[in-house]
Amino acid sequence: MAEFLGKPVSNLLESEPFTDWPFQSSVDNDSDPPVVGYTFEGCGLQFNCDRDDERVRSIFLEAEEHAGTILSEVPFDQDRKQVLAHFGFPSKSGEKVTDSILGDFGPWDQFQGPEYTIHVQYRIDSGCIEMITLMRNDIAP
């Protein structure tokens, strides 16, 4: 999936298996910078692009929908120890937090590589992967 980062959105949308997946797109002019978001309904895949040139900024892989069967080199049933064994020491980490509006979020680790950044969010209940976000390095927090 990381191969699509920084590329035109058409590269992703015209690639297998995505050509047959239904999706919705929306523009968020309130974000800085404005982005175009794409959601593949029921597939556990979302991504966003720069509004101006529609190059992929971030890719979000959600565990609940597809269990990482074809979209992730890291199976979603792995826990934090296994992820750290796979990727090594994270560049950033965070523990469980509670947001008064959005609720509880599990711990996370971020790994910055030479070409892109991987952010792994863990489930509060099981400690397994909940979401993997792939980001271009120029937009990673």
Buried (B, 14 or more C-beta within 10 A) or exposed (E): BBEBBBEBBEBBBEEEEBEEEEBEEEEEEEEEEEBBBBBBEEBBBBBBBBBEEBBBBBBBBBBEBBBBEEBBEBBBEBBBEBBBEEBEEBBEBBEEEEEEEEEEBBBBBBBBEEEBBBBBBBBEEEBBBBBBBBBBEEBBE
